[in-house]
Amino acid sequence: MRCPFCGHEETQVKDSRASEDGSVIRRRRACSSCTQRFTTVERVQLREFSVVKADGRRVAFDRDKLARSIRVALRKRPVEEEHQERLVNQLVRQLEISGEQEVSSHRIGELAMDALREVDGVAYVRFASVYRDFREVEAFSKILADMNTPP
């Protein structure tokens, strides 16, 4: 692993810790040359797949984009960061084990909405308002009415 401070090729692992669900490993490293310390994160990736956008474009799946969307929806909500990370991991794993080479952005959005609905109602409405591009108050009323019915 290259040192991000001095670019030296040799670093030493000082400590490794797995996340609760075992899908992420954090490694504390130290550079052999400049002695600076830094952290790396390793994730298991079962396979790569593409996302088919609404306009037909195909792009590589970006886990960070999904994670950002989930975090924005959950901002200032009583959901711990670890729980948010587990939620993203579960969504990614669900997509990976589907076996599909291409997944529609619509399907990813629906999976994220379903997961957020179970975690926090406000985050669900926030995500839905952006994902479904609400332009009228009636759209909010409909999603709130839908929340009162079981998924």
C-alpha positions as CSV (number, residue, x, y, z in Angstrom):
1,M,0.0,0.0,0.0
2,R,1.4,3.4,-1.0
3,C,1.7,6.0,1.7
4,P,-0.7,8.9,0.9
5,F,1.7,11.4,2.5
6,C,5.1,10.6,1.0
7,G,4.3,8.0,-1.7
8,H,6.6,5.4,-0.2
9,E,5.6,1.9,-1.3
10,E,6.0,0.1,2.1
11,T,3.5,0.5,4.9
12,Q,2.8,-1.6,7.9
13,V,-0.6,-2.7,9.2
14,K,-0.8,-1.8,12.9
15,D,-4.3,-2.8,13.7
16,S,-7.3,-4.5,11.8
17,R,-10.9,-4.4,12.8
18,A,-13.9,-6.0,11.1
19,S,-17.3,-4.2,11.1
20,E,-20.2,-5.7,13.0
21,D,-21.5,-7.5,9.9
22,G,-18.1,-8.5,8.8
23,S,-18.4,-6.9,5.4
24,V,-15.8,-4.2,6.0
25,I,-12.3,-4.3,7.4
26,R,-10.6,-1.1,8.7
27,R,-6.8,-1.3,8.8
28,R,-4.7,1.2,10.7
29,R,-1.4,1.6,8.8
30,A,1.9,3.4,9.4
31,C,4.4,4.4,6.7
32,S,7.9,2.8,7.0
33,S,9.5,6.0,5.7
34,C,7.7,9.1,7.1
35,T,6.0,7.3,10.0
36,Q,2.7,8.9,9.3
37,R,-0.4,6.9,10.1
38,F,-3.6,6.5,8.0
39,T,-6.6,4.2,7.8
40,T,-7.7,2.0,4.8
41,V,-11.1,0.4,4.4
42,E,-11.6,-2.9,2.6
43,R,-15.0,-4.1,1.4
44,V,-16.0,-7.4,-0.1
45,Q,-17.2,-7.0,-3.7
46,L,-18.9,-10.1,-5.1
47,R,-19.1,-8.9,-8.6
48,E,-19.4,-5.7,-10.7
49,F,-22.6,-4.7,-12.5
50,S,-24.0,-1.8,-14.5
51,V,-26.9,0.5,-13.8
52,V,-29.3,1.2,-16.6
53,K,-30.5,4.8,-16.2
54,A,-34.0,6.0,-17.2
55,D,-32.6,7.4,-20.5
56,G,-31.1,4.1,-21.4
57,R,-27.5,5.0,-20.5
58,R,-25.4,2.3,-18.8
59,V,-22.9,3.3,-16.1
60,A,-20.9,1.3,-13.6
61,F,-22.6,0.9,-10.2
62,D,-21.3,3.4,-7.7
63,R,-21.7,2.3,-4.1
64,D,-20.7,5.7,-2.8
65,K,-23.5,7.4,-4.7
66,L,-26.0,5.1,-3.1
67,A,-24.5,5.6,0.3
68,R,-24.6,9.4,-0.1
69,S,-28.3,9.3,-1.1
70,I,-29.1,7.2,2.0
71,R,-27.1,9.5,4.3
72,V,-28.8,12.6,2.9
73,A,-32.2,11.1,3.5
74,L,-31.2,10.1,7.0
75,R,-29.4,13.4,7.9
76,K,-30.4,14.7,11.3
77,R,-32.5,11.6,12.0
78,P,-31.9,9.3,15.0
79,V,-30.2,6.6,13.0
80,E,-26.6,5.8,13.9
81,E,-23.9,5.9,11.2
82,E,-23.2,2.2,11.8
83,H,-26.8,1.4,11.1
84,Q,-26.7,3.5,7.9
85,E,-23.6,1.6,6.8
86,R,-25.2,-1.7,7.4
87,L,-28.3,-0.6,5.4
88,V,-26.1,0.4,2.4
89,N,-24.2,-2.9,2.7
90,Q,-27.5,-4.9,2.7
91,L,-28.7,-3.0,-0.3
92,V,-25.4,-3.6,-2.2
93,R,-25.4,-7.3,-1.2
94,Q,-29.0,-7.7,-2.4
95,L,-28.1,-6.2,-5.8
96,E,-24.9,-8.4,-6.0
97,I,-26.6,-11.7,-5.2
98,S,-29.4,-11.0,-7.7
99,G,-27.0,-12.3,-10.4
100,E,-28.0,-9.7,-12.9
101,Q,-25.3,-8.0,-15.0
102,E,-27.5,-4.9,-15.4
103,V,-29.8,-3.4,-12.8
104,S,-32.2,-0.5,-13.5
105,S,-31.9,2.7,-11.6
106,H,-35.6,2.3,-10.9
107,R,-35.0,-1.0,-9.1
108,I,-32.2,0.5,-7.0
109,G,-34.4,3.4,-6.0
110,E,-37.3,1.1,-5.1
111,L,-35.1,-1.1,-3.0
112,A,-33.6,2.0,-1.2
113,M,-37.1,3.4,-0.6
114,D,-38.3,0.0,0.9
115,A,-35.3,-0.1,3.2
116,L,-35.7,3.5,4.3
117,R,-39.4,2.9,4.9
118,E,-38.5,0.2,7.5
119,V,-35.9,2.4,9.2
120,D,-37.3,5.9,9.3
121,G,-40.5,7.4,7.9
122,V,-39.1,10.9,7.4
123,A,-36.0,9.6,5.6
124,Y,-38.4,7.5,3.4
125,V,-40.4,10.6,2.4
126,R,-37.2,12.7,1.8
127,F,-35.7,10.0,-0.5
128,A,-39.0,9.5,-2.3
129,S,-39.5,13.2,-2.9
130,V,-36.1,13.4,-4.7
131,Y,-36.3,10.0,-6.3
132,R,-39.8,10.4,-7.7
133,D,-39.2,14.1,-8.4
134,F,-42.2,15.5,-6.6
135,R,-43.4,18.7,-8.1
136,E,-46.9,19.0,-6.5
137,V,-48.1,18.8,-2.9
138,E,-50.5,16.0,-3.9
139,A,-47.5,13.7,-4.5
140,F,-46.4,14.2,-0.8
141,S,-49.9,13.5,0.3
142,K,-50.0,10.3,-1.7
143,I,-46.7,9.0,-0.3
144,L,-47.8,9.8,3.3
145,A,-51.1,8.0,2.7
146,D,-49.0,5.0,1.3
147,M,-47.0,5.0,4.5
148,N,-50.1,4.0,6.5
149,T,-50.5,0.8,4.4
150,P,-48.2,-2.2,5.0
151,P,-45.4,-2.5,2.4
